[in-house]
Amino acid sequence: MLFHEDEAVQFPWPVQETAVLTAGDIQELLSLLQSGDEPDHTSSPSSGSQGSSREVYSNDERKRRRMQSNRESARRSRWRKKRHLENLNSQVNRFSVENQQLKNRLGLALYQLRVACSENERLRTESVALMARLSDLYLILGSVHSQ
């Protein structure tokens, strides 16, 4: 084996976090690529006068090849499902982080809203008090002027 099973393989080009393959993943991919590439010469039927057994053998060979093909297809399907699940988990993690950041921003915006509303209320109260004081000053000024 070229790699240790738990050793991560690094690539010289940028890859996503989920694209780092372990040695086991690489070995599995290589086995998927190599299967079916080498023709099986050991089970070829012999030539001769075995016409009926040759037909049965061909059916057996087809059945064996179909079973092998189905196994490989199932292995690829499991591999794709595993990768899809990893991608979904990665998305869940990203969305959880983003959700927390949005919650933090919302909390800050609500806090700033409360501060602004409080300041607005204080200014309104101060404005009413100043208007009342101004009105009193106009009354005093009017009474001083009339004397």
Secondary structure, DSSP 8 states (H G I E B T S, - for coil): --S-TT-EE--SS---GGG-EEHHHHHHHHHHHHTTTS---TT----SS-HHHHHHHHHHHHHHHHHHHHHHHHHHHHHHHHHHHHHHHHHHHHHHHHHHHHHHHHHHHHHHHHHHHHHHHHHHHHHHHHHHHHHHHHHHHHHHHH-
